[in-house]
């Protein structure tokens, strides 16, 4: 009887371990697809920019005016990036490689860093969500917008790639101009 209880207890512990591991793998798969837990920010959000993961160097604001999305970067005095790369789109970024992001800022471009994205070809005052990721090179360091709750990139084995994040940003419908 004692041996049966021990076998049962060991089997139960092993089964719970298998269930725990399989749940973690499922969460990683979902994280890769950004189908859960993606932070949604809005135009009132403070989006902190961290250099080297721990040093707050500024903030970013995302706004929609008419049919243009603006991403404005405000940095601590004296900090000027060597380059900046922005991902903005309807789907999660396909890669964590900042050089593959579609929008770029380099020295010689107007400062402070600002991106303007024309969406007039499809925007009609409806509410929508877009994904964003912003990376900057500052000397030998890297900096990212790191909103609490952002999503990291993972490789196919579930290992986190670097420390950059992406997130969803919510845009509400625009106000219609008064008639008359």
N, C-alpha and C positions, 0 to 999 in steps of 0.2 A: 504494500500500500504506500509506504514512504517513498519507494522508488518511483511509483506511478505519479505521485504528487510532484516529485522533483522533475521528472520528464515533462510533465504538464507545465510547470512553472518555467522551465527553460524554453519550451516551445512557445509559450506565451510571450516571453521577453524577446525572443528572436522575431516573432511575428510583428510585435510592436516596433522593433528596430527597422524591419523591412518597410513597414508602412510609413514610418517617419522619413526614411531616406527617399522613398518614392514620392512623398509629398514635396520634399525639398527640390527634387529634380523637376517636378511639375511646375513649381513656383519659378524656377530658373527659366524653363521654357516659356512660361507666360511673360516673364520679365523681358526676355529677348524680343517678344512680339509686342511688347507694350500694351497688352490687353488687360492689364489690371494695375492698380496702384500708381498710375501716371499722374503726377502732380498737374493740376490745372490752376494756372494763374490767371489774373485779369489785369486790366489797365491800372488798377489801384495797387498792384503788387510791387513790393520792393524786391528786386532780384539781385542778390549779393554776388559780387565777383571776388573770387578768392585766388590768390597766387600761391602756389606750392601747397595747396589744400588747406592751409590754416591762416593765411594772412589776408584779411579783408582789404582790398585795394580800391573798391568802388562799387558802383551799382549800375544796373541797366533798367531802362524803362521801355516798354513796348506799347505803342499807341497806334491807333488807326484814325487817320484823318482823310475824309473824302474816300478815295479808293487807293490810298497808299499806307502801307504799314511802315512805321518808323521804329528802329531800334537805336536808342540813344544811350551812349556809355558815358558815365561820369566817373572819373578816376581821382584818387587822392592827388593833391598837388605834387608835381615833380615826377609822376609816373606817366611815361609815354610808351605805349607798346611798340614793338618792332614790326608787328603785323597782327591782324585780327581776321578771323574767319567765322562766318555765320552760316548756320543751316536754318532755313525757314521753309516749311512746306506742309502739305496736307497729310503726309505719311511720316512715320518715324525716320530719322536719318539712316540711310543704308549702310553707313560706315562711321566709325569713330575717328577716322583720319581727317583732321581739320582741313588739310590741303584739298580734300575732295568736296568740301562744303561749297555751295554755289556763289556765296557773296564774300568779297575780300576787301580789306583795308590795308594799305601800306603807307610808310612814311612818304610824305609828299602829297597824300590825299588830305583834304581839309580835316583839321583837328578842332574839336574833339571827335572821337570815333562816332560815326553815325551811318546807319544803313537805311536806305529808302527802297521799298519793294512795291512796285506798281502792280496792283491786282485788278485794275479796271476792266480787264478782258472778261472777267467772270463775276465780279463783286456787284451785288444788287441790294445792299443794305440788309442782308440776312445775317443772323448770328452764325458763327462758325468757330471751330478750333483749329489751331495750327501748331505744329511741332517746332521747337526752337532749340538750338545749341549754339553757344558762343565761346570761342577759344581765342586766347591772345598769347603771343610770345612776348615776354618782357625780360630782356637780357637772356640769361640762361634758364629762367623759370618759365613755367606755363601758368596760365590763368584761365578759369572757366566761370561762367555763371553757374552757381551751385545753389539752386533753391532747395530748401529742405523738402525732401520727398521726391526729388528728381530721379530719373532712371539711369542707371549705369549701363554701359554696353557689356555684353558677355560673349565669349567665344563659344564654339559649338560644344565644348566640354563643360560649359557652365562656369568658367573662370572669368572673373571680372577683368575687363581690359582697362587699365589706367584708372583715372579718377574723374574724368569728365562726365557730364550728365546732359541729358536732354529732357524736355518737359513739354506739356501741352499748354497753350495759352488760349483763353476764351475771349472771343470778341462778341459783344452784344450787337443787336441790330441797331443801325443808326437812327437818329431822330429825323423824321420827315420835316421838311421846311413848312412853315405855316402857309395855308392857302389864302390868297387875297392880298 
